[in-house]
Structure formats: C-alpha cells, structure tokens
Amino acid sequence: MYKDIIYAVDDRLATITINLPKVCNALSVRAMQEMLDALNRAEDDANIGAVMITGAGVAFCAGFHLREIPLERGVQGIRDHFRIAALWWHQLMHKIVRARLPVLAAVNGVAAGGGFGLVMASDMAICADTARFVCAWHAIGIANDTATSYSLVRIVGIRRAMELMLTNRTLGAAEAAEWGIVNRVYPADRFRAAVKDIAAGLATGPTHLQVMAKSRFHQGWMQPIEECTEREIDNVLASIVDPHFLARLESFLQGDKSDRPQVAFPE
C-alpha cells in the first residue's frame, strides 16, 4: 500500500518506519503524505493504543528530501516546491501533536533538520547510543521549520535552543538525554528490543487518559492557571464515568495493585 514507509501493527502497537535508507530517510513529499495517512489509520483503529515512528537502516530521518528540489525550474519553481513540502511537513507535525494516541519516536540514528523536528513533536523519544541530533537548517541555508519554533524552546529552554540553532551543534545521545530531548538511551545492540518493550507498554495503557494528559500539556503552558484547572476538572469528570475508572477503583479497594498500568523502562 505504501512505497516510502512501512506500516505494521503488532498487538496494540502501530509502527511507522520511514523506509528511504538510501537518502538517510529524508522525507519525500510522498513519504509525508503516507505517514499522515498511517497516523490517521492508527487513530481510527480502536484496537491500537500507541504509535512508534522509526527509521530503516542506520538513520532516523535526515529531514527535507533535498534531491526533490526542482532546481531546473528556477527560483519560482523552488518556492512552489517548498510551499507544497512545508504544507505536508506542517500537517505531519500537527497530527503527531494532536493525535489521540501517544506517539513515541524510536531514534535509531541521525535525526537532522526535519527529523529533529519529528523527535521534538513526539510525546516521548528513546534513542540508540549511536544517535545524533542536529538542527542543520542554517547549514543548508534554510530557516528553521517543522514546528521547532513551537517545540524546541519548550523542551530545552531558550539558551540551549539558540545554541543548537545558531551554531548547528551536533548532540550525541547522552547529551540529548541530559537536555531532555530523549527520555532514555540504549546501546545500539539492545535498542530495538528495549524500545519495542517501552512502546508496547504505552500501547496497553489507558489511551483516553494518556490523550487527556497530552492535550493538557500542549495547551496548558499557554493558559492562565485558572483556565488550566477548569479544563483539568472537565477531564477528571469525563474520566470518572469511563468503565476504566470503576475497574481500577474496585481493584485498588480490594488491595490488588499488581496490575496497575505503567511503562517499564528496560535497564
């Protein structure tokens, strides 16, 4: 069905693999369209509890597919191409942030430019110790994009965001974890197994509560505390009429805490 990505479902986990290893998984317009379609498929499937995004081969995603730029069409043709490409990039970022499912970035290798933006937009990120993170936009003469003006400062703070963008500094995996760009780092030979376990744990969690938290975190930082707490009580009242709450409450009152949902991080 898809040409530039691989979409697979295992139990309650949907995995989207960018499958353009010859260009380090730089996203073609078609790949972005396919990823957006796959995210919609996952969201519409009541049997799916989480989405994982990763890359084929040694790279996660090298950002814009620069070889698609129609240089032969001159400045106007290039501008037209970037208008179309930016449209799909932005739709993809919006979908990841607004998806009614937790989205995990499994960063198997370099995440550059728009690939870095994909990591920033995801709800959680796990990387291999061989992963590298670099903004890259200024190095190729393009202004930063892929919603990094929304995500980067929120995650690392303005000083570090400026440093990453203005100096084009490359971060290794350990430093990315220290800066809060990724949640955990695993040795490359254990990465795939570890990240699958983490994603599976997300997929079996209470999706409706995960989505409430996701939505509140993205909106709450821009709202006064009074509005935040009003929206929070709306969510609380909605959650306590869900069958999940009654089952959890009964289990808790009976002293059975063994099956409390949680995501376990492999050691």
SVG drawing of the C-alpha trace seen along z (x, -y; Angstrom):
<svg xmlns="http://www.w3.org/2000/svg" viewBox="-20 -34 48 43">
<polyline fill="none" stroke="black" stroke-width="0.4" points="0.0,0.0 2.8,-2.4 6.0,-3.0 8.2,-5.2 7.2,-4.0 6.3,-0.6 3.2,-0.4 2.9,2.6 0.6,3.4 1.7,5.8 -0.9,6.3 -1.9,2.7 1.2,1.0 1.3,-0.6 4.9,-1.1 5.6,-3.6 9.1,-3.0 10.5,-5.6 11.9,-3.4 14.2,-5.6 17.6,-4.4 19.5,-5.4 18.8,-9.1 19.1,-8.6 15.3,-8.6 15.0,-12.2 11.3,-12.6 9.9,-12.9 6.5,-14.6 5.1,-11.2 6.6,-9.8 5.0,-12.7 1.6,-12.0 2.0,-8.3 3.0,-9.0 0.0,-11.3 -2.3,-8.6 -0.8,-6.0 -1.3,-8.2 -4.9,-8.6 -5.3,-4.9 -3.9,-4.2 -6.0,-6.9 -9.2,-5.5 -8.4,-1.9 -9.9,-1.3 -7.6,1.7 -4.4,-0.5 -3.1,-2.1 0.1,-3.8 2.2,-4.7 6.0,-4.3 8.0,-6.2 11.4,-5.0 13.7,-4.8 15.0,-1.9 18.8,-1.3 21.3,-3.5 19.4,-6.8 16.2,-8.0 15.4,-10.9 17.7,-13.4 14.9,-16.0 13.9,-17.5 14.5,-15.4 16.8,-18.0 17.1,-16.0 13.4,-16.6 14.0,-20.3 13.4,-21.2 16.5,-23.4 15.9,-23.4 12.6,-25.4 14.4,-28.4 13.5,-30.5 9.8,-30.3 9.8,-26.6 11.8,-26.1 9.5,-28.4 6.5,-26.4 8.1,-23.2 8.8,-24.4 5.2,-25.7 4.0,-22.2 6.6,-20.4 6.1,-22.8 2.4,-22.2 2.9,-18.4 5.6,-18.9 3.3,-21.1 0.3,-18.8 2.5,-15.9 3.7,-17.9 0.2,-19.0 -1.0,-15.4 1.7,-14.0 1.0,-16.6 -2.8,-16.4 -3.1,-12.6 -5.5,-10.9 -2.7,-8.3 0.7,-8.5 3.4,-8.8 6.9,-7.5 10.0,-8.4 12.4,-5.5 15.6,-7.3 17.9,-4.6 20.4,-7.0 20.9,-10.6 17.9,-13.0 18.7,-16.1 16.6,-19.1 13.0,-18.0 14.0,-14.6 14.9,-16.5 11.5,-18.2 9.8,-14.8 11.6,-13.9 10.6,-17.2 6.9,-16.8 6.6,-13.2 5.3,-12.6 8.3,-10.5 11.6,-9.7 14.0,-6.8 17.4,-6.6 20.3,-4.3 23.7,-5.4 24.7,-5.9 22.0,-8.6 23.0,-12.1 20.8,-15.3 21.5,-18.4 19.3,-21.3 21.0,-21.5 18.7,-24.2 21.2,-27.1 24.0,-24.8 22.0,-24.4 20.7,-28.0 17.1,-27.4 15.2,-28.9 14.2,-26.5 10.9,-24.8 8.9,-21.6 7.3,-23.4 10.7,-23.8 9.7,-27.4 6.9,-25.7 8.7,-22.7 12.4,-23.4 12.3,-26.2 9.6,-24.4 11.8,-21.3 15.4,-22.6 14.9,-26.3 15.8,-29.4 19.5,-29.4 20.1,-25.9 17.6,-26.3 19.6,-29.3 22.8,-27.4 21.6,-24.4 20.1,-26.5 22.7,-29.3 25.8,-27.1 24.5,-24.0 25.9,-22.0 25.5,-18.2 24.4,-16.5 25.3,-12.9 22.8,-10.5 23.9,-11.1 23.8,-14.8 20.4,-14.7 19.1,-12.8 20.7,-15.3 19.0,-18.1 15.6,-16.4 15.4,-15.7 15.1,-12.0 13.8,-10.1 16.3,-7.1 19.4,-5.9 20.2,-2.3 23.2,-0.5 22.6,0.0 22.6,3.7 19.8,3.6 17.9,0.6 15.3,2.3 14.2,4.7 14.2,2.1 12.2,-0.5 9.7,2.2 9.1,3.1 8.5,-0.6 6.2,-1.2 4.2,2.0 3.8,0.6 2.4,-2.6 0.1,-0.8 -1.5,1.2 -2.1,-1.9 -5.4,-3.8 -5.4,-5.6 -8.1,-8.1 -6.2,-9.3 -2.9,-9.5 -4.6,-11.7 -6.1,-13.9 -2.6,-14.4 -1.1,-15.0 -3.8,-17.6 -3.5,-19.4 0.3,-19.6 0.3,-21.1 -2.4,-23.7 -1.8,-24.3 1.6,-26.1 -0.1,-28.9 -3.1,-29.3 -3.5,-31.1 -3.8,-28.7 -7.5,-29.4 -8.2,-28.1 -5.9,-25.2 -7.6,-24.0 -11.1,-24.4 -10.0,-22.2 -8.5,-19.7 -11.7,-19.3 -13.5,-18.8 -11.1,-15.9 -11.5,-14.5 -15.3,-14.4 -15.1,-12.8 -12.6,-10.2 -14.6,-9.0 -17.6,-8.0 -15.4,-5.8 -15.6,-2.0 -11.8,-2.0 -12.0,-4.1 -14.6,-1.9 -12.5,1.2 -9.3,-0.4 -11.1,-1.7 -12.5,1.7 -9.1,3.3 -7.5,0.7 -10.1,1.0 -9.6,4.8 -5.9,4.3 -4.9,5.7 -2.2,3.3 -0.2,5.8 -1.9,4.9 -1.5,1.1 -0.7,-0.2 2.8,-1.5 5.5,-1.8 8.6,0.1 12.0,-1.2 14.3,1.8 17.6,1.5"/>
</svg>
